[in-house]
């Protein structure tokens, strides 16, 4: 039995891969078992909490929650959630992926105990460093009151992130095809889907202006939601 754990990194095409997998779930189910972020919410939540305050009890609960959703060993298993590596970097000063090794060790030992004969691969997607940093900036600008411009933000993050100096572009064939290849499965019949989670043309400038405004937190959150909803619906 082969198991592929896709654990990030954040903002490296993970949403596009997961959307494509969800859109092809019926076709994929004939060949593999699939656990998407929606299937792993309690596990991911504990991983994020562990990043904020590492405690062994959280790892123990992660094991129990993961065990609860693992399928029978009748097919290859594909698990995908970038939050298995913890919080998206940059939400807190100095935050990178320091806790990711322990989080992934917990995931792998849980799988190894459940499927003793399995071949387990942990897979990380990456991308060009500048594009990745900009995407991380967009993610945090959207969800938090980041008021730094991109250059200031990037300088703060550079020393704390493991992707610096060793990132490479995601291959053009698409990450889901790569995942199937790693599982030893064909991708003939796979239906492609458009890229997801792409910021609008003026998105960074708009959200930075809102974050720097005098709006209180509730009004700021409402304005951001309204802007992003209008953007998704093509009203902007």
PyMOL commands that set and color helices and strands:
alter all, ss='L'
color gray80, all
select helices_A, chain A and resi 14-23+25-29+37-39+41-52+56-69+82-85+100-114+129-143+150-158+175-182+203-211+217-232
alter helices_A, ss='H'
color red, helices_A
select strands_A, chain A and resi 2-6+32-35+76-80+119-123
alter strands_A, ss='S'
color yellow, strands_A
deselect
rebuild
show_as cartoon
